[in-house]
Amino acid sequence: MKNILKILLLALLPLAGNAQTVTTSPAVFTAEDEVTITVNVTGTRLEGYSGDVWMWSWLAEGCTTNCDAPTNIDPAGGENTDAAKMTRDAEDPDVYSITLVPVDFFGKAPSEIGAIGIKLKSRSWTDGIESDNDRVIAVQPLIYIPSENRTFPVKFTDEDVVTLFFDQNLTSSSGMKSVTEIYAYLFISGQNADGTDFQDVPRTQWSDVGSSPELKLTDRGDGIYSLSLIPEVFFDVTEGAAITKISYIFRNAEGTVQSDTFEAFPLTEE
């Protein structure tokens, strides 16, 4: 149990040497939604750069041909790359953002936009000034696609009832395919009323999760299991605090077999 807990706690922290961070608003979006992508380039070759910056992007999932954005032109500049030009934050010059609608930006059907890959760069690749590492942003499909894990509804607040589903038939963990009683191991990130961030593991105080019936998933038949909860009640967050991310693992009662770690992002007030 100590080793599992250590792994989970490390998963909550930024990867060493992985300074560049990418966030989206909203956190969950489809190919037809307007989304703002924000990139903090601290720790990359773009840190401290004062010139113009562009986003180099491509469709990392779902697309089969011509998957680069039409704005992927080097060197950048002019009308054909204006849509990919990043806006520098007025307070933090190492933070950039761009707002777009994926179907319009890429000129592709929603079915071809499963994930967006991005990288920031100066006007020309020959400058050697870029954000170092590629980043991939998941895009929510418009239609239901069977998967190992999903939430319903896709978009929810921490005050709503949300159901976590696990499809045993599609799990990538061979051990989980034969587990008959499945439990959830959950932990959260959020923001306190004073604006400070918090991370918590409020449902991991038991060495044997199987002794906690509220963590047991309901067997819905045909290999489908589910757990419903109201985030702010289930995690007992303090007044004024908001949950920004729920991370969870499906596992057997003893924790000796488990799935990958999944994430859900409650909507927060703008």
Legacy VTK file of the C-alpha trace (Angstrom):
# vtk DataFile Version 3.0
C-alpha trace
ASCII
DATASET POLYDATA
POINTS 270 float
0.000 0.000 0.000
2.860 2.404 0.777
4.290 1.955 -2.713
0.893 2.546 -4.348
0.308 5.670 -2.273
3.770 6.972 -3.144
3.076 6.502 -6.862
-0.256 8.291 -6.591
1.208 11.220 -4.698
3.990 11.582 -7.254
1.382 11.581 -9.991
-0.048 14.755 -8.480
3.250 16.617 -8.895
4.754 18.083 -12.103
7.235 15.780 -13.758
10.849 16.661 -13.059
12.269 18.776 -15.838
8.810 19.136 -17.321
8.500 22.850 -16.699
6.205 23.850 -19.545
2.526 23.626 -18.576
-0.582 23.706 -20.764
-4.138 24.330 -19.568
-7.427 24.809 -21.385
-10.579 26.728 -20.570
-12.942 24.983 -20.443
-10.983 21.952 -19.246
-13.325 19.641 -21.192
-14.370 20.654 -24.701
-15.453 19.247 -28.048
-14.178 20.054 -31.518
-17.053 22.498 -31.966
-16.498 24.434 -28.724
-14.500 27.635 -28.334
-11.479 26.884 -26.170
-8.652 29.008 -24.797
-5.290 27.265 -24.640
-2.826 28.745 -22.142
0.859 27.810 -22.103
3.429 28.704 -19.465
6.867 28.418 -21.107
8.897 28.832 -17.922
11.898 26.523 -18.033
11.963 26.284 -21.832
13.988 28.098 -24.486
11.086 30.549 -24.838
11.435 31.747 -21.244
12.261 35.455 -21.236
11.794 35.792 -25.000
10.305 39.156 -25.972
9.500 38.600 -29.651
6.307 37.318 -31.238
5.366 33.684 -30.633
3.250 31.309 -32.734
1.616 27.957 -32.088
2.666 25.033 -34.266
-0.141 22.456 -34.049
-1.401 19.213 -35.503
-4.145 16.633 -35.022
-2.607 13.932 -32.858
-5.573 11.542 -32.897
-8.399 10.791 -35.328
-6.840 12.369 -38.393
-5.268 10.289 -41.192
-4.137 12.798 -43.834
-3.157 16.500 -43.896
-3.171 16.621 -40.105
-1.067 19.759 -39.676
-2.869 23.039 -39.010
-3.090 25.284 -42.104
-1.165 27.884 -40.096
1.923 25.615 -39.846
4.076 27.799 -42.079
7.701 28.561 -41.309
8.806 31.263 -41.032
5.604 32.605 -39.500
4.157 36.007 -40.268
1.431 37.418 -42.461
-2.257 36.639 -42.783
-1.768 32.911 -43.289
-0.327 32.523 -39.782
-2.227 35.246 -37.913
-4.693 32.727 -36.457
-1.813 30.893 -34.730
-0.183 33.954 -33.175
-0.113 33.736 -29.376
-1.140 36.513 -26.994
1.383 37.269 -24.241
-0.025 37.748 -20.733
0.265 41.346 -19.529
1.351 40.323 -16.021
3.524 37.290 -16.799
5.441 37.532 -20.110
6.182 33.787 -20.032
2.490 32.909 -20.254
0.793 32.801 -23.669
-2.751 32.054 -24.766
-4.798 31.533 -27.902
-8.559 31.117 -28.401
-9.954 28.960 -31.189
-12.675 26.576 -32.325
-10.928 23.343 -33.403
-13.158 22.582 -36.417
-12.582 26.097 -37.763
-8.897 26.278 -36.923
-8.013 22.951 -38.543
-10.726 22.900 -41.218
-11.556 19.300 -40.314
-14.671 17.369 -39.306
-15.147 16.715 -35.558
-14.572 12.993 -36.122
-10.978 13.761 -37.181
-10.189 15.846 -34.108
-9.533 13.450 -31.232
-6.517 15.239 -29.777
-4.510 18.366 -30.591
-0.726 18.457 -30.453
0.935 21.823 -29.873
4.332 23.461 -29.568
5.220 27.152 -29.348
7.981 28.769 -31.388
9.463 32.063 -32.449
9.042 33.245 -36.031
11.437 30.681 -37.469
12.558 27.213 -36.420
16.102 28.266 -37.322
16.068 30.596 -34.298
16.107 27.573 -32.001
13.652 29.363 -29.686
10.758 27.066 -28.843
8.832 25.481 -25.986
11.007 22.338 -26.059
8.395 19.596 -25.580
5.315 18.651 -27.593
2.031 18.714 -25.695
-1.159 16.820 -26.578
-4.608 18.085 -25.575
-7.558 15.673 -25.502
-10.756 16.664 -27.327
-14.071 15.211 -26.196
-15.952 13.362 -28.972
-19.396 14.619 -29.982
-20.802 11.088 -30.049
-20.465 8.246 -27.579
-17.412 6.085 -28.205
-16.921 3.003 -25.990
-13.804 3.348 -23.815
-12.303 1.882 -20.662
-13.314 4.938 -18.679
-15.895 7.690 -19.095
-17.920 10.117 -16.997
-21.574 11.062 -17.265
-22.302 13.824 -17.750
-19.108 14.858 -19.524
-19.473 18.416 -18.250
-20.374 18.821 -14.584
-19.707 21.026 -11.568
-18.577 19.860 -8.141
-22.205 20.253 -7.013
-23.618 17.860 -9.633
-24.079 14.117 -9.519
-21.426 12.560 -11.754
-21.024 8.876 -12.567
-17.657 7.255 -13.235
-17.891 4.267 -15.554
-15.390 1.438 -15.977
-15.619 -0.947 -18.936
-13.873 -4.164 -17.939
-13.996 -5.387 -21.536
-11.834 -2.511 -22.755
-9.344 -2.201 -19.893
-5.659 -2.124 -20.767
-4.896 -3.936 -17.484
-5.029 -7.695 -18.024
-5.427 -8.257 -14.285
-8.531 -6.059 -14.075
-10.341 -8.193 -16.653
-10.951 -10.920 -14.081
-11.752 -8.784 -10.999
-15.346 -9.304 -9.855
-15.524 -6.629 -7.132
-14.145 -3.297 -8.294
-13.348 -0.287 -6.119
-12.281 3.290 -6.801
-9.242 5.047 -5.354
-9.736 8.812 -5.679
-7.761 11.982 -5.025
-8.343 15.617 -5.932
-6.767 18.974 -6.747
-8.495 22.281 -6.232
-8.410 25.881 -5.145
-9.252 27.268 -1.719
-11.440 30.314 -1.183
-8.318 32.465 -0.724
-6.977 31.421 -4.135
-4.329 28.992 -2.892
-4.093 25.557 -4.468
-4.633 22.306 -2.607
-4.182 18.595 -3.254
-5.860 15.955 -1.143
-6.293 12.210 -0.866
-9.415 12.150 1.335
-10.469 8.628 0.391
-7.140 6.845 0.875
-6.954 6.603 4.649
-7.894 2.917 4.569
-5.169 0.332 3.958
-7.871 -1.894 2.494
-10.211 0.052 0.222
-12.445 -3.019 0.166
-13.499 -2.194 3.721
-15.136 1.018 2.457
-18.448 0.223 0.729
-18.843 3.795 -0.568
-15.863 3.143 -2.849
-17.307 -0.035 -4.374
-18.565 0.243 -7.955
-21.970 -1.090 -8.962
-21.913 -4.060 -11.325
-24.196 -3.108 -14.211
-23.624 -6.314 -16.141
-21.703 -7.105 -19.327
-18.449 -5.892 -17.750
-19.695 -2.358 -17.023
-19.213 -0.928 -13.506
-20.080 2.521 -12.144
-19.781 4.810 -9.136
-21.962 7.915 -8.678
-21.041 10.828 -6.421
-21.437 14.539 -5.774
-17.812 15.770 -5.685
-18.109 18.500 -3.061
-20.022 16.156 -0.720
-18.004 13.022 -1.414
-14.698 14.796 -0.827
-16.066 17.052 1.943
-14.367 20.191 0.616
-14.262 23.276 2.806
-16.683 26.113 2.184
-15.621 28.313 -0.716
-13.153 25.772 -2.089
-13.514 24.415 -5.620
-12.370 21.089 -7.042
-10.503 21.534 -10.319
-9.453 17.927 -10.970
-10.535 14.488 -9.803
-8.031 11.691 -10.359
-9.023 8.085 -9.842
-7.977 4.479 -10.302
-10.118 1.362 -10.557
-8.740 -1.568 -8.537
-9.505 -4.720 -6.596
-10.192 -4.529 -2.867
-6.598 -5.244 -1.878
-5.040 -2.825 -4.353
-2.866 -5.523 -5.888
-4.469 -5.066 -9.325
-5.425 -1.703 -10.761
-6.220 0.257 -13.894
-4.486 3.318 -15.286
-5.076 6.675 -13.598
-7.952 8.680 -15.091
-8.915 12.327 -14.666
-12.143 14.335 -14.671
-12.397 18.125 -14.588
-15.418 19.739 -12.905
-16.517 23.016 -14.463
-15.682 26.085 -12.384
-17.224 29.533 -12.408
-15.413 31.950 -14.713
LINES 1 271
270 0 1 2 3 4 5 6 7 8 9 10 11 12 13 14 15 16 17 18 19 20 21 22 23 24 25 26 27 28 29 30 31 32 33 34 35 36 37 38 39 40 41 42 43 44 45 46 47 48 49 50 51 52 53 54 55 56 57 58 59 60 61 62 63 64 65 66 67 68 69 70 71 72 73 74 75 76 77 78 79 80 81 82 83 84 85 86 87 88 89 90 91 92 93 94 95 96 97 98 99 100 101 102 103 104 105 106 107 108 109 110 111 112 113 114 115 116 117 118 119 120 121 122 123 124 125 126 127 128 129 130 131 132 133 134 135 136 137 138 139 140 141 142 143 144 145 146 147 148 149 150 151 152 153 154 155 156 157 158 159 160 161 162 163 164 165 166 167 168 169 170 171 172 173 174 175 176 177 178 179 180 181 182 183 184 185 186 187 188 189 190 191 192 193 194 195 196 197 198 199 200 201 202 203 204 205 206 207 208 209 210 211 212 213 214 215 216 217 218 219 220 221 222 223 224 225 226 227 228 229 230 231 232 233 234 235 236 237 238 239 240 241 242 243 244 245 246 247 248 249 250 251 252 253 254 255 256 257 258 259 260 261 262 263 264 265 266 267 268 269
